[in-house]
Amino acid sequence: MTAFLQIQAIKKQWAHTVTVGPITLDIARGEILALLGPSGSGKTTMLRLLAGFETADSGRILVANDDVTTLPPARRRFGMVFQHYALFPHLDVGENVGFGLRGRGKGDEGRVQQKISEALALVDLAGYERRTVHELSGGQQQRVALARALAPEPRVLLLDEPLSNLDPSLRERTRRELRQVIKRVGITTVFVTHEQEEAFDLGDRIAVINAGRLEQTGAPEELYEKPANLFVATFVGRASVFRGAAARALCGSSGAQDAVVVVRPERLRFAPTGLPGIVRERRYIGAAAFFTVESETAGVDRFEVLAEPAAARVGERVHVQATRAISL
Amino acid sequence: MRRMRGSELAAAGLVLLLAWLVVYPILIVALDAADTTALRAFFTRPGEWAALWASLWISLASVVLAGAIGIPLAFLFEWFDFPGRKTLGALVALPVVLPPLVGVIAFLFLYGESGFIARALQATLGLEQAPWRLQGASAILLVHAYSMYVYFYLFTRAGLARLDVSMLEAAQALGADRRGTFWRVIVPLLRPALVGAAMLTFMTALGSFSAPYIFGGGFRVMTTQIVATKLNGDLPLAMVETVALAVVAVVGLLLLRRTEGEDILVALGKGIAPRPRPIRRRGVRLLATAAGWGLAVVLLLPHLTLLLVSLVPYGAWTTEILPPVLNFQNYGRLFSEAERLRPMINSLWMAAASTAVAVAVALLGGWLVVRRRVALRRAIEALLALPWALPGTVFAIALAITFSVTAPLQLRFVLVGTAVILPLAYLVRALPLTGRGILASYRQLDPSLEEAAASLGAGRWRTLARVTIPQLRPGLAAGASLAFVAGLGDMVASIVLYTYETRPVSIEILSSLRLSETGVAAAFGVVLMLVSALVLGIGARR
């Protein structure tokens, strides 16, 4: 992998207690990287450091071996889509998209108009130039924001929670369309999200950030199947944690005294032997059901099993085995 | 269905009442002004055109000056952080608590030819005469700039506070530098606020009476010209002048409105205003702090001067730079002499009564316009706003003429000379203030709150008292406090309509000045200032 965008030991300290970084990350040309983390983890700060709205205390940011660490946002040539889009309400759609194409010494109005049409066509809004921003739906506004960011042909595209402002029903479709546009343009992209599903669906690779630190970087499958630590295991996808006696009961008697295993709900099943417990709750989701099992064994309190809807009843005493556990 | 008809009837009644109060007097003046001799006199006398022209250019110059002071101040206080920023930011709005006449006499005591500054210069330089005379257009503009920059300051700060920081970041990410961001994003987004401030300043300056009355000397603007003509007994000419001033006001407003455009500040997302940036460089920081405190002193000087002069007993201060004796004698006279106490009580009750009625009318109007959506809602809104579009002198003359004859069939009664006419005049001026505040709040009020109260068994009055009014409180309190303060300090309408029995404080201040009782005049001014500050403070509380 040849790194196009390099983040080298970037660090930013807020107050005395809150520190983001040092974070080091390489992003390949044309790759879509998701910064995934809970709120307050520092993922948005990371994005703003990339955009240049915040200045790093130490570390470097390079684009194609060009050091942009101290460059102001206006000269970085990074396109950004804001969480609430930040479309200029005093300009119409075409003027919004053309904003980055105009300004000092960028003349040739015919060329500008052509680029505006191209950018709008790219996001499937051809002919929307003279609409006002207020007439557009949320999804259309999002696409205008994308067209505006892409029109000046930036080197890197940054997206801040790109889908959080949309109706859940719209998100899945928009996500696909967004990925198609980005892949068609071939632009290197970094986006921030707190939703695992969004990161999986949109990102080629995911960087999990927690408390200002980079926990793990990898493809979705890698994070899901081989989490580097407990945080990644429980934050990316559902999982229950078993320690000591409970872990041994679940996976057979092998395993160390202080073993910690993490198991996804779909990798647990009811069996004649295993970890004993009582079913306390059953949540039916159609094809299957989540069973909440309460255990008296030391090392786990309550955990979830995903199984056939008829696999157990509330109040029933059961035994649970793991078909696949992640040892940490 | 019957209920709907009830509110339509109420709306019709309200429209008739407002039309009688707000439109009818103006119509009568306009009709009476169609008098050929008066018209000929108006068009041939050069003094008339000069006064009209003076009104216009003074108003426009006031807008430019007020903007030049208020806009940079707003940016300074909203965007930069330096020691004392919060305190100073509040102090900068202080000229608001000075009713126009009080501000004018404070300027007189401070910068006038026998004011503190002139005396000090005279003494230090050993001059025979005062170094200047505070008179004419420049004196008027000085007072206007001092009292009206606050509109630009407050409007611009409010506009900046509503600015979404991501707009500025978006511009930067798209390659705009600071200058580009300022001209291509910030200024267009602030335009509605700036135009609003310009309209308010223009209207206030055009209707300004106290400053030209005290400082004008031979320099006449239309407001003082009208009153002078009326005092000379030339009523027909006064009416023509009134109509001319009204026309200038309306044309000016229409022209300004055209530049406003629609209110585009309705942000798409939730905007977070940019946080004030600390000034890091020590030199600049010191400079900003020093400039800020220096400014605060300049702004506070009129208030302090007023306070000082109010403590000087009658005849105790002649040629000294600073007064030799200070005591509370003037205040003692204010509150012990029945003839001095009366104007105070008059002003208080007349302002309170007009405010109470204006609030009631605005509440009814708001309910009919927003909740009932009556057919006449546009008429109600227009009538409530109309008095704002015309200078106070216009309404004073119109009311004086309309209500000085008995013609019950024409709905005209003799009210001039009674205790009713001044509160009525204040009421007309108060309507736009309470109307604007209450209607805006009513629009933001979620109707389901009132429905929830009703479903919980609250009747109409209980809902009004326990849910609607508490929810409308910010707009209601702001409008009511402005209306009360305007009535309390009014001079424009009072000077045309007062009688000895009903004279308000402003008239008493004028006669004290005429008798050279500057201490008493200042004491009245201080009391007005304190009451105004108190009421505005309560009104602005969230």
Interface residues (C-beta under 8 A of the other chain):
Chain A: A51 G52 F53 P72 P73 A74 R75 R76 R77 F78 G79 M80 F82 Q83 H84 Y85 A86 L87 F88 P89 H90 L91 F99 G100 G103 R104 V133 H134 Q141 R148 A149 P152 L158 N165
Chain B: D164 S166 M167 E169 A170 A171 Q172 A173 L174 G175 A176 D177 G180 R184 V185 P188 L189 R191 I264 L265 V266 A267 L268 G269 K270
